[in-house]
Amino acid sequence: MVSAALKSPIAFDEAIAAYEAGQREQLLPALRATVAANTPDARLWHLNGLVLRELDRREEALPSLRKAARLAPGSAKIAYALALTLYEAGLPSVEAFGQSLRLAPGDTEIVGGLATALVAEGEPEAAIAGLEKILARSPQWIGGQVLLAKLRWAQGERQGFDRGFEAAVEAIPQNLDFWREWIIALIHAEYFESASRVISMGRVAIGDQPLFAANEAIIAAETGESERAELLFAPFIDLDDASVQVRRVRHYLRSGQPEEANRIIEQWTDRPESFMFWPYASIAWRMVDDPRWAWLESDERFVGIYDIADRLPPLDLLAGRLRQLHTLSGQPLEQSLRGGTQTGADIFTHIDPVLVGLREAIRTVVAEHVAKFPEFDERHPLLGRSREKIGFSGAWSVRLQGGGYHANHIHPLGWISSALYIVLPPDLGKDEAGFLTLGDAKTPTLNIETPPMRTIEPKPGRLVLFPSYMWHGTRPFTEGERITVAFDVAVRESSQTDGNHENSAEFKAGQVPFA
């Protein structure tokens, strides 16, 4: 292993052992010394670039990766690392992805990267056409079918956006993964009748499967068929699967049975999947006037409102940069926004000085906000986290047009979520048009009366921070443009064991859209 103080050149075998052991920061001084000595080993230049990238220092990573590519022009792995880092940095990357694909024809990870790079550079139709061509030859590529469906939807295609799945199951009817992803896509679109049709088709093709039965119950619940949902969920009462059990919680809340919902919730709040259940604990506890609701959400220090225009790059400059990143014509398939667009890549990984300045100003404000929290409470989803270092798990921009809004939703994989207002419409404030609401969980499929705990008036340069499990949305406005930046502060482990937040559900029932 590498000593933290080691600053002399290092051999590749020792370096890769340290890298695989997770010693990124300890390894960096030795790698820097190695590349400073102009090692001819492309692998060490490559590894140095990877470490810098993983430490969010992409501007430093790129020269090292370019050097590695020059030393080993035939390495697809190095070419792909360079392309991916260019993309994350917000720089042109299509050509670099093309080069890596020439070195590794048919590599689906690279193909997916090329498609997202084309979208980022304003060519979504080219990305769609390319995916269609590849999937016509290789329909068994599941990730490609999922990406194609999402891109078609985001470009405004509402009928037939999922047709790739139909072609895939015709070619490979026994592959349960295709049936799963097709059903999930339709549930995200709230095309419940179509999803039911696919379940029927799947049963004809491969017989009854737990996947089909679970999603049939979910569809009945989401469409308000309470009695039928109860019968269909019966085989899954004891199933140790968070994605199914949280759907049962939604069913009981929707049908006015918060006590039943809470019985399920309490089985999961000490488990790794607890992040899926806290938003529903809030609803259930409010419905029965349980004082634990106040413990979970009512402390006024949990929500912060900060007017930080003086700390940010000029808002008009920032707005111009953000508009350039909105290259799709419609809303994402799984997201809460209605009547607008959302950027794809993480804008906090970009090396544009304007966006770097934005990120670092926000990092400072978030640290100030966290410093005001009550004392550590390992049982609490907000207060039981490490507060030592502020990192981000994703950042994006939303651009809404007249009539646009966010449906009520939560961010299940974040710790603290946000809204930063950059451009606002002219009718802001009239009947609370465009206001942010906190605590209102009513959605088209979760028809529960939970009045907002708070409404917040947007202002240019205003940053609002709140727990990621807190329900939030925006009220529509009639005309104009609304540009915001949103991000999630990364969950960091504390003494509480939270485990891996990936959904490992055996049956992978239609994932909860949380909107």
Secondary structure, DSSP 8 states (H G I E B T S, - for coil): ---TT--S---HHHHHHHHHTT-HHHHHHHHHHHHHTT-S-HHHHHHHHHHHHHTT-HHHHHHHHHHHHHH-TT-HHHHHHHHHHHHHTTS--HHHHHHHHHHSTT-HHHHHHHHHHHHHTT-HHHHHHHHHHHHHH-TT-HHHHHHHHHHHHHTT--SSTTHHHHHHHHH-TT-HHHHHHHHHHHHHTT-HHHHHHHHHHHHHHH---HHHHHHHHHHHHHTT-HHHHHHHHGGGTT---HHHHHHHHHHHHHTT-HHHHHHHHTTTTTSGGGGGTHHHHHHHHHHTT-THHIIIII-GGGSEEEE-GGGSS-HHHHHHHHHHH---SS--SSSSEEEEEE--S-GGG---HHHHHHHHHHHHHHHHHHHTS-S--TTSTTTTS--S---EEEEEEEEEEEEEEE-SB--TT-SEEEEEEEE--TTTTGGGTT-EEES----SSS------SEEE---TTEEEEEETTS-EEE---SSSEEEEEEEEE-----SS-----S---SS--S-----
